[in-house]
Amino acid sequence: MTLAATTPRDPYASRFADEWEAVKREDPIVWGDGDGPLCRDELRSYGTEGYLPLDKLIDRQQAAELLREARRLADAADPDKMDVIIEPGGGAVRSIFRVHRTNELFRQVCKSPRVAGIARQILGGEVYIHQSRINFKPACSGKEFFWHSDFETWHVEDGMPRMRALSMSINLTENNEFNGPLMVVGGSHELYIRCVGDTPDNHFQDSLRRQEYGVPPREALELLVEAGSGIAAPKGPPGSATLFDCNTMHGSVGNLSPYPRTNLFVVFNSLENALIEPFGGKPPRPEFLGERDPVEVSQL
Amino acid sequence: MTLAATTPRDPYASRFADEWEAVKREDPIVWGDGDGPLCRDELRSYGTEGYLPLDKLIDRQQAAELLREARRLADAADPDKMDVIIEPGGGAVRSIFRVHRTNELFRQVCKSPRVAGIARQILGGEVYIHQSRINFKPACSGKEFFWHSDFETWHVEDGMPRMRALSMSINLTENNEFNGPLMVVGGSHELYIRCVGDTPDNHFQDSLRRQEYGVPPREALELLVEAGSGIAAPKGPPGSATLFDCNTMHGSVGNLSPYPRTNLFVVFNSLENALIEPFGGKPPRPEFLGERDPVEVSQL
């Protein structure tokens, strides 16, 4: 028996070597028995592609109300607060975190039967919110976000053990070809990319504005694009949404349109997959980025 | 009679005030009598929209040959040469200028009957090449280019008197939704945006990598988008192209795809519209950016 075989093995180890590597995912994608708001075809498509666009996750009127609230929060935001992120090189608010805890309207939409029910259906059982934020992508100046798997960061920097989490990007404004919509690589959730290098201390302070560690090289993206179904950028009106697996490779280009693009972003994790010590060996990131005191979503 | 009425007036003055302004274009869009390679509908669409996508400006085999040549030139490019532009923050070649003068294959395509013939048809008579370049948009790292009217820069910084020039962006690789295609604002060529501020000395050295002066504010873009037909991003295979008027507002987002996007960009100007002293009052930019010794294109 070799040493390697007796050492507890982390299937999703990353940022320890000089070369990237693609390995097969070891976890299910859909954990539940299939019962919930999504129909069988939607669930099957989510399982195969690692993402699912929904024309109407919430209704338009609710989306409009949330947009007004989001703008009010941005106008009142204190840029010195840790959970308020400012665009690089400018004063515009890029993100406000933890809105499921700090704002009544956002708390209600996160715990609503349809939104939380879909998370339970896919993740198989009780769920909590690992992270929530409003993403503002200011008109003419919203910056791009390079390709990444959220799970890679959540595993290495936050201590999320397994791939049993998902994100919902809920469009509060229309998302179209010209305002920097979410881009996903179909099928990329099936492979895990171990990224090169180390994580600098307090990496999160910069990575929220510009990701430089835990990002895949061009060759890895090419592999994912060619092994899967290619790049897609779901569009839709206010109230539409894209669900995607925690390991789905995604990113977005800048917003050059003269109109802002605003989304509510909610990450659900299984209560059985709560955070432990970060796998990268450094102290965990602050709680606004990764909840360390999970509360079942209906109890929020 | 006031002073203003007796002073020779520059209808396209820009960068002299603290406020932007939109004024009506004073020049024709299509100058010729309509005879040439484009059909009547194509010419009408170009006149109305200020741009025209062409499925096949050159054939695919020629595009493939030019792409090979472009890559050979990039591999051999000397980054210290003035007409070789490097991506900000990286070593990748962004543009190589003046290829119609320095390379036989690119010279031939620029003076070919179809390419030069379309320029003559639209601009009404003999034409020369104001500028040519290969634009490389490297995979995963090609940067965005903010909205601008080329004519604003050519008038202020190069001394182009009137709006009697056009650009052809010829796709040597496929241009698709994900590799940072050219975006245009339909109908924007009908209005001229006087930009705010002054032009720094030797502005061109930075502006080729990142445009900061002579760019419209968000409000001007909103006006153009709403007055015209909105934003469009023509896509197409190698050999397809987009023609656009010198005053059409255009830009492009970054290339996050794992494949490079390469275009040949050629600017034709009427021989009757050759450069004079720059209207901004500073010395002209170098000749690789704006030809000051025009040669009728068939004589190249």
HADDOCK unambig.tbl for C-alpha pairs under 7 A between the chains (distance, minus, plus):
assign (segid A and resid 140 and name CA) (segid B and resid 218 and name CA) 6.39 0.50 0.50
assign (segid A and resid 218 and name CA) (segid B and resid 140 and name CA) 6.39 0.50 0.50
assign (segid A and resid 218 and name CA) (segid B and resid 258 and name CA) 5.54 0.50 0.50
assign (segid A and resid 221 and name CA) (segid B and resid 258 and name CA) 6.05 0.50 0.50
assign (segid A and resid 222 and name CA) (segid B and resid 258 and name CA) 5.45 0.50 0.50
assign (segid A and resid 253 and name CA) (segid B and resid 253 and name CA) 6.63 0.50 0.50
assign (segid A and resid 253 and name CA) (segid B and resid 254 and name CA) 6.43 0.50 0.50
assign (segid A and resid 254 and name CA) (segid B and resid 253 and name CA) 6.42 0.50 0.50
assign (segid A and resid 258 and name CA) (segid B and resid 218 and name CA) 5.53 0.50 0.50
assign (segid A and resid 258 and name CA) (segid B and resid 221 and name CA) 6.03 0.50 0.50
assign (segid A and resid 258 and name CA) (segid B and resid 222 and name CA) 5.45 0.50 0.50
